[in-house]
Amino acid sequence: FGNSMRLTRTIQNERYENVKGINYTLGFLWKPTERFSIGGVYHTAFAADVDYTQRFTVMGFPPAAAVIKQRRRIEFPNAYGLGLAYRFPNDKLTIALDVTRREWDKFVEIEKGPSPIFQERRFSPITGLPKWRSHHDPTYTVRLGAEYLFLNTQEPLPNYLPSLRLGAFYDPEPASQASHAQDLFGQVYQMGKTGKPDDYWGLTLGLGVLIKNRVNLDLAYIYRWGDDVRKDTFSMWDVDADLTQHELYLSTVIYF
């Protein structure tokens, strides 16, 4: 008699390619006074068709691999927002505030069945659970920002107009609340979820310069963090994470 131990490692890779869909963005801008502005935006919901590939690789003895390819459909939720801006009398400082709501409970991925007998499967792309087990509260993103122009009032059309931008934001991500329904074996689908979004916060810094009223260069840095988040990512385990993100953007606008 003897004991044997087998060590294996499973690697799962998912890929979404050839995403095709159309949506529309509508907005308005109203200036009730010379220095006060009100703006609104609406992003329509839309559905996109994607090529989905799932690859399993088992690193063991003997090794094994499997590939699943499907054409799937993803339904993205609508979103709408409202913003306010005020430009101070010296024309140098502008402060803006905006709020955006997104309906994440309408975010659904659809896997078509292999035959008319097996109907399509609708599940949450956030948790991977069937949609009836995974509820998502909407998120509200709040941004507060300020821009300061180093404007020389003695020079009507300066060749170089530097600017400084600072901002802070609250940018949550959707989480899940699995229902308390039971399956055929009496298992309760609770999973310890709350449905409340994960809280993320951030700070921004931007530097810009307008050259001869024709070329606008802008450099932006974003720092974003969240504590005790991504519980739905780890699904079956009571685990969370502390996350920090750093992003740097460089953009150019040329006016003709």
N, C-alpha and C positions, 0 to 999 in steps of 0.2 A: 504494500500500500504506500502511497505517497501523496503529497500535496503539490498542487501546481497553481501558479498565479499568472494571470494574463493581464498585461498592461496595454490599454488602447487609448487613443486620443481621437476625438471626433471634431472635425472642422466643418462648420456650416457657413456658406456664403450665399448672400442674396443680392441680386442685381436687377434694377429697373432701368429699362432702356426704351428709346423711341417713344417718349411721352408726347402725346398729341391731344390737344384740347384748346378750346377758345373760351375766353371770358372777357368781360368789359368792365372798364373803370369809368365812373361818372363823377363829376365834381362841380362845385360852384365856388365862387369867390365874391364876397360882398364887402364893400367899404362904406359903412354908414357915416363915417367921418374921415377926414384926411389922414388921420393917424391910427385909426382902429380898423382892423380887418377881421372878417369872419369867413371861414372856409369849411367845406364839407366834402366827403368823398364816400363813394359806395362801390365796392368790388362785388361783382355778381358771382354767384355760385356756378361751378362748372364741373363737367365730368371729363376725365382724360383716359384714353386707352394707352396701355403700356405693355411692353414685352417683359415678362417676369421669368427669371431663371433662378432656381434654387439648386445648389450643389452641396452634396454631402461627401466628405472624405473621411474614411476611418483609417487612422494610422496605427496599424497593429499587424498581427500575423495570423492569417494572411490579410493584406490590405484590401479595402473595398471602396467603391465609389458609386454614387448615383446622382443623376441629373434630372431635374423636373423643369420643363418649359411650358409656360402658359401665357395666354393673352388675357390680361386682367383689366379691370376698369376701376378707377379711383374717383370718388365724388368729393370735391373740395368745397368747403363751406363758404358762405358769403361773409362779408365784413363791411362795417361802416364806421366812419369817424367824423369828429367835429373838432375844429381848431380855432384858436383866437390868437391875434397878434397885435402888439401895440408898439408903435415907433415914437420915440421921445422927440420933443421939439428940436433938440440939437441935431437931429438926423443921424446921430452916430450910434445910438443904442436901440436895439429892437428886442423885445421879449415875446416868446410864443409858447403856447400851451395847447396840446391836443390829446384827445382820448379816442381809442379805437376798440371796438368790440368785434370779436370773431366767434361764430357759432360752431364750436368744435364738435358738438354732438352730431352734426351733419357730415362729419368726416368719415367716409366709409370706403372700404376696399371690397370689391366684388370678384369672387372666383367662380367662373361658370362651371356647371356640372359637366361630367363626361358624357352624359346622355340625358334625354328628356325625363328619364325616371329619377335621376339625381338632380335636384334643383340647385340653383346657384347658392354659394355660401357667402354671406355678408358678415364681415368682421371689422374690428377697429384696427387701423394701421398703427395706432399708438400702443396698444397692448397685445394685439394678436388674438384677442378673445372674440368669440362671436358677438355680434353687435348687441344682441338682447342682453348680454351679460356685462356690457361695458358702456357705462354712461359717462359723458364728459361735460362738465360745466363750461359755459362760455368764459373767455378771457377778456380782460380789459387792460389794454396797454396805455400807459400814461407817460407823456414826454414833456419836459420843461426845458427850454433852451433860450439862449441869449446870443446875440451877435453884436459885436462892437466894430465899427468902421473907423479906421484912423484917417478921418476926413479932414482935409485942410480947407476950411471955408473960404480962405483967401484965394484959392485956386479953383476956378469953376470946373475945369476938365483936367484932373490930375493924370499924369502918365501912369502912375502906379498907385493903386488903392489897396493897401493891406487891410486884413480883417482878422478878428479873433472870435472863435465860437466856443461856448461852453454849454454843457447840457447834462441832465440827469434823467433817468427813466426807470419805470417799473414795467417789466416785460415778462409776464408769466407764461408758462407752457402748460398745455392741457394734461390732466391726470385722469384717473379712472375710478369709477365706483361700480364694481360688479354687483349684479342684482342678487337677491337672496333666494332666487328660485332654486328648485331641486331637480336633479336629473332622475333617470329611471331607477337609480340605485340609492336615492335618498341623499346624495352628496349635496351639501350647501355651497353655492358659489358666492362666497363672501369676500375672500382674498384680503380682507383688512383694508380695502380702499375707501377713500372718502369722497372722491369725485371733485375735490377742490384742486385748482391748478397749483403747480409748483411755482414758488415765488422766485423770480430773478430780478436783480437790480443792476443798474449800470451807470457809468459816467462816460462822457464824451469830451474830446478836445479837438478843435479844428483850427487850421491856419490856412488863410487864403490870400490871394492877391489878384486884382483885376489890372491887366496890362493894357494901357492905351484904349480902354473901353472896348476891347476886342477879344482878348483871351483871358479866361478865368481859370486859375490853378488853385486846387484845393487839396489839402492833406488832412485826413481825419483819423483819429485813434479812438477805439471803443474798448472799454473794459467792462465786462459783464460777469456777474457771479451769482451763485445760488447755493444755499445751505440745506442739507437734508432733502435732496431732490432725487429724481429718477427712480423712485420706488417701483413704478410700473415697468421700468426697463428690466429690472431684476426679477419681476414677476413672482415666482413661487417662493422666493426667499425674502425674509424680513431685513432687507438691506437698503441703505440709501447712500448718497454720495454728496460730496461738496465739490462744486464745479466752478472753475474760473476760465474765462475766455478772453483772448486778446485779438483784436482785429485792427488792421491798418489799411486805409484806402487812399488812393491817389486818383483824382479825377481832373478832367480838362473840359472846358466848354469854350467853343469858338463862336462868336457872334458875327454873322455876315450882314 
